[in-house]
């Protein structure tokens, strides 16, 4: 037991020292969330009837490079680069639900497109047939678009949005849709849209956890079994 405690104490100490020596976590994750009510279902699949409440969350990494750098009015962001743009996705409408928890879960055609012309638009395409439950007898993909046709400055470039003041009022026309093999399950009736920065755990906090673990495993007599003859 003494040797085991010494091993875990050393491991915990090493863990804490490594965290303290590590560079700060890279910021740049943003969460886009929206909700609303299904307004049309032309798929002939009754799984998601009109009137069903839906919501989605997409987390993206603003450190991901623009894959169309030559065009300052068009930003294209996907997971094809060294830094993936799409890191998390969740959609739910009634009993229909899908979650993508890792960048590798997103299919090759998944992307965020930013239009920065007289029209400011944000288009989201999510393809991951292995994760989306089928509708209308086949695979499903996700599409959302948020469009501003006015002259007010919604975006300042074709980069991924970071302005947490964005809301439903920022856009003139929106649609969030599931695309099965036939028809569409869609909504233009949104009730909320928010953009927030995703906090990342600080290295100091992680170091404190490591030190606490070291204290627990090293404390004499803690959880040590007693043998009787």
Residue pairs with C-beta under 8 A, 6 or more apart in sequence:
1 224
1 225
5 217
5 218
8 217
8 218
9 214
9 217
9 218
12 210
12 211
12 213
12 214
12 217
12 218
13 210
13 214
15 210
15 213
16 207
16 210
16 211
16 214
19 203
19 206
19 207
19 210
20 203
20 204
20 207
22 203
24 202
24 203
25 200
25 201
25 202
25 203
26 63
26 200
27 197
27 200
28 61
28 62
28 63
29 59
29 60
29 61
29 62
29 87
29 197
29 198
29 200
30 59
30 60
30 62
30 160
30 161
30 162
30 195
30 196
30 197
30 198
31 57
31 58
31 59
31 194
31 195
31 196
31 197
31 198
32 57
32 58
32 59
32 60
32 124
32 161
32 193
32 194
32 195
33 55
33 56
33 57
33 58
33 192
33 193
33 194
33 195
33 196
34 55
34 56
34 144
34 174
34 176
34 190
34 192
34 193
34 194
35 53
35 54
35 55
35 56
35 190
35 191
35 192
36 53
36 54
36 55
36 176
36 187
36 189
36 190
36 191
36 192
37 51
37 52
37 53
37 54
37 187
37 189
37 191
38 48
38 49
38 50
38 51
38 52
38 53
38 54
38 93
38 185
38 186
38 187
38 189
39 50
39 186
39 187
39 188
39 189
40 50
40 184
40 185
40 186
40 187
41 48
41 49
41 50
41 183
41 184
41 185
41 186
42 183
42 184
42 185
43 135
43 136
43 180
43 182
43 183
43 184
43 185
44 136
44 182
44 183
45 135
45 136
45 137
45 180
45 183
45 185
47 94
47 95
47 96
47 135
48 54
48 93
48 94
48 96
48 135
48 178
48 185
49 94
52 93
52 94
53 93
53 94
54 91
54 92
54 93
54 94
54 176
54 187
55 91
55 92
56 89
56 90
56 91
56 92
56 142
56 144
56 176
57 88
57 89
57 90
58 86
58 88
58 89
58 112
58 124
58 126
59 86
59 87
59 88
59 89
59 198
60 77
60 85
60 86
60 87
60 112
60 160
61 83
61 84
61 85
61 86
61 87
62 159
62 160
62 162
63 83
64 77
64 78
64 79
64 81
64 83
64 84
64 85
64 160
65 77
65 81
65 82
65 83
66 75
66 76
66 77
66 158
66 159
67 76
67 77
67 78
67 80
67 81
68 74
68 75
68 76
68 158
71 158
72 116
72 157
72 158
73 115
73 116
73 117
73 158
74 113
74 114
74 115
74 116
74 158
75 112
75 113
75 114
75 116
75 157
75 158
75 159
75 160
76 111
76 112
76 113
76 114
77 85
77 86
77 111
77 112
77 113
77 114
77 160
78 84
78 85
78 86
78 106
78 108
78 110
78 111
78 112
79 85
79 86
79 103
79 104
79 106
79 110
80 108
84 103
84 106
85 111
85 112
85 160
86 100
86 103
86 106
86 110
86 111
86 112
86 126
87 102
87 103
88 100
88 101
89 98
89 99
89 100
89 105
89 106
89 126
89 128
89 142
90 97
90 98
90 99
90 100
91 97
91 98
91 142
91 178
92 98
93 178
93 185
96 133
96 135
96 178
97 133
98 128
98 131
98 132
98 133
99 131
100 106
100 126
100 128
100 131
105 128
105 131
106 126
106 127
106 128
107 126
107 127
107 128
107 129
108 127
109 125
109 127
109 141
110 125
110 126
110 127
110 128
111 124
111 125
112 122
112 123
112 124
112 125
112 160
113 121
113 122
113 123
113 124
113 125
114 121
114 122
114 123
114 155
114 158
114 159
114 160
114 161
115 121
115 122
115 123
115 158
116 155
116 157
116 158
119 147
119 148
119 149
120 147
120 148
120 154
120 155
121 145
121 146
121 147
121 148
122 145
122 146
122 161
123 143
123 144
123 145
124 142
124 143
124 144
124 145
125 141
125 142
125 143
126 141
126 142
126 143
127 141
127 142
128 141
129 139
129 140
129 141
132 139
132 140
132 141
132 142
132 178
133 140
134 140
134 180
135 178
135 180
135 185
136 180
136 181
136 182
136 183
137 180
137 181
137 182
138 180
138 181
138 182
139 180
139 181
140 178
140 179
140 180
141 178
141 179
142 177
142 178
142 179
143 175
143 176
143 177
143 179
144 174
144 175
144 176
144 177
145 174
145 175
146 170
146 171
146 174
146 193
147 171
147 172
147 173
147 174
148 154
148 170
148 171
148 172
149 172
149 173
150 172
154 166
154 170
154 171
155 161
155 163
156 163
161 195
162 195
162 197
163 195
164 194
164 195
164 196
164 197
166 193
166 194
166 195
167 193
167 194
168 174
168 190
168 191
168 192
168 193
170 193
171 193
173 188
174 188
174 190
174 193
175 186
175 187
175 188
176 186
176 187
176 190
177 184
177 185
177 186
177 187
178 184
178 185
178 186
216 222
